[in-house]
Amino acid sequence: MTQPGALFPNNFAELEKYGNGGFFIVHNDVVEWKAVNVRERIALTYDVDGKKADDVSKELLDMMKTVKADTLVTLRVYGKLSSGQVSDITFNDVMAEGYARGAYVVLKNTAALSGKEFQEVDVQADSIEQIEEQLIQEHLKNDSAKITLVKELMQALSAEKKEGETTKDFEERVKEDGITVLKLDVLK
């Protein structure tokens, strides 16, 4: 007898790949697969390409209505939103809907999901400072207040440890500089 794979899938990738666990029994050149199906699995996938974050939330909630009690649910969401950010999708509500319908566990994978706000930017510059400048301009457009804030914060966070300064003192100084730039004096 040999056990060449996961007897029981224990993560998202194994659940997707195998669905359930199992083992082979080989007797006189006869190979027999014995599935070990502890719980039923429901695999849901959803492509968000060209859709708005609000619409995606509604459609994912509708998908969760197929969930049965005591099932393992895998939810893979991928693609690029036409508007909104990934954080605008109400994943907490989607997961809660699955659990409300009696799911044993709901696992989600959003690694290949992106929003329109953050796209690949082609930057051609000679120095790190020029690259930073172009990226800030690209993402913040012409919002001069935000551009100024980002530059000041980057300056504060790029501080180097002074000679003889302890790590604790350095971290405290950088933290205080960041709080000052963000005008969060309440936290001091």
C-alpha positions in Angstrom: 0.0 0.0 0.0 1.2 3.5 -0.8 -0.1 6.9 -0.1 1.1 9.3 -2.8 -0.9 12.4 -2.0 -2.8 14.2 0.7 -5.0 11.8 2.6 -7.0 14.8 3.8 -6.6 18.1 1.9 -5.7 20.7 4.5 -5.4 24.0 2.6 -7.1 25.9 -0.2 -4.8 24.6 -3.0 -5.2 20.9 -2.0 -9.0 21.3 -1.6 -9.2 22.8 -5.1 -6.8 20.2 -6.7 -8.0 17.0 -5.0 -11.5 17.9 -3.8 -11.3 15.2 -1.2 -8.6 12.9 0.1 -8.0 9.3 -0.5 -5.6 6.5 -1.1 -4.8 3.7 -3.6 -4.9 0.1 -2.9 -2.8 -2.0 -5.3 -3.3 -5.7 -5.3 -1.7 -7.9 -8.0 -1.4 -5.1 -10.5 -4.9 -3.9 -9.9 -5.0 -0.3 -8.7 -8.1 0.9 -6.8 -8.7 4.4 -5.6 -10.5 4.7 -2.3 -11.8 8.2 -1.7 -12.0 9.6 1.8 -14.8 12.1 1.7 -15.2 13.5 5.1 -17.4 16.5 4.0 -18.9 17.5 0.7 -17.0 20.3 -1.1 -18.5 23.2 -3.1 -16.0 25.0 -5.4 -17.1 28.4 -6.4 -15.2 30.6 -8.9 -16.0 34.1 -10.0 -14.4 36.3 -12.7 -14.8 40.0 -11.9 -13.4 41.3 -15.3 -15.4 44.4 -16.3 -17.6 44.5 -13.3 -18.2 47.0 -10.5 -17.3 46.2 -6.9 -20.9 46.6 -5.7 -22.2 44.3 -8.4 -19.6 41.7 -7.5 -20.7 41.8 -3.9 -24.3 41.2 -4.8 -23.4 38.3 -7.2 -21.1 36.7 -4.7 -23.9 36.8 -2.1 -26.2 35.1 -4.6 -23.6 32.4 -5.2 -23.5 31.7 -1.5 -27.1 30.8 -1.7 -26.1 27.4 -3.2 -24.2 26.5 -0.1 -25.5 23.5 1.8 -25.1 22.7 5.5 -21.9 21.1 6.7 -20.0 21.7 3.4 -16.5 22.9 2.7 -16.7 25.9 0.5 -13.8 27.2 -1.6 -14.4 30.6 -3.2 -11.8 31.8 -5.9 -12.4 35.4 -7.1 -10.1 36.7 -9.9 -9.9 39.4 -12.5 -9.8 43.2 -12.7 -12.7 45.3 -11.5 -14.0 48.0 -13.9 -14.5 50.4 -11.0 -13.9 50.4 -7.3 -11.3 48.8 -5.2 -11.0 45.2 -4.0 -11.7 46.5 -0.5 -15.1 47.7 -1.7 -16.2 44.1 -2.1 -18.1 43.0 1.0 -16.2 39.7 1.6 -17.2 39.7 5.3 -20.9 39.6 4.3 -20.2 37.0 1.6 -18.4 34.7 4.1 -21.1 35.4 6.8 -23.8 34.3 4.2 -22.0 31.0 3.7 -21.8 30.3 7.4 -25.4 31.4 7.9 -26.3 28.7 5.4 -24.5 26.1 7.6 -21.1 25.8 5.8 -18.5 24.0 7.9 -15.9 26.3 6.6 -15.6 29.0 3.8 -12.2 29.6 2.3 -11.5 32.4 -0.2 -8.7 33.1 -2.5 -8.4 36.6 -4.0 -4.7 36.5 -5.0 -5.5 37.2 -8.7 -8.1 39.9 -8.0 -7.2 43.6 -8.6 -9.0 46.9 -8.8 -8.9 49.5 -11.4 -7.2 52.0 -9.1 -3.9 50.1 -9.1 -2.7 49.1 -12.5 0.7 48.6 -13.9 2.4 51.9 -14.6 5.2 52.2 -17.1 7.9 54.4 -15.5 11.0 55.4 -17.2 13.4 57.3 -15.0 17.1 57.4 -14.2 16.9 57.6 -10.4 14.8 56.2 -7.6 13.6 59.7 -6.7 12.3 60.2 -10.3 10.5 56.8 -10.2 8.9 57.7 -6.9 7.9 61.1 -8.2 6.3 59.6 -11.4 4.4 56.9 -9.4 3.1 59.5 -6.9 2.0 61.8 -9.8 0.4 58.8 -11.6 -1.7 57.6 -8.7 -2.6 60.9 -7.1 -3.1 62.8 -10.4 -3.1 66.5 -9.5 -4.1 66.4 -5.8 -1.4 68.7 -4.6 -2.3 68.3 -0.9 -2.0 64.5 -1.0 1.2 64.7 -3.1 2.7 67.0 -0.5 1.6 64.7 2.3 3.0 61.6 0.7 6.3 63.2 0.0 6.6 64.5 3.6 5.7 61.1 5.0 8.2 59.3 2.7 10.8 61.8 3.9 10.0 61.1 7.5 10.0 57.4 7.1 13.3 57.3 5.2 15.2 58.6 8.2 18.3 56.7 9.0 19.5 55.6 12.4 21.9 58.1 13.9 25.3 57.1 15.2 25.0 55.9 18.8 21.2 55.9 18.7 19.5 52.8 20.1 17.0 50.9 17.9 14.2 51.8 20.4 15.0 55.5 20.2 15.3 55.4 16.4 11.9 53.6 16.1 10.3 56.2 18.5 11.8 59.1 16.5 10.5 57.8 13.2 7.1 57.1 14.7 6.9 60.6 16.1 8.0 62.1 12.8 5.2 60.2 11.0 2.6 61.3 13.6 3.7 64.9 13.1 3.5 64.7 9.3 0.0 63.1 9.5 -1.0 65.7 12.1 -2.0 63.0 14.6 -0.7 64.8 17.6 -3.4 63.1 19.7 -1.3 59.9 19.6 1.8 61.5 21.1 
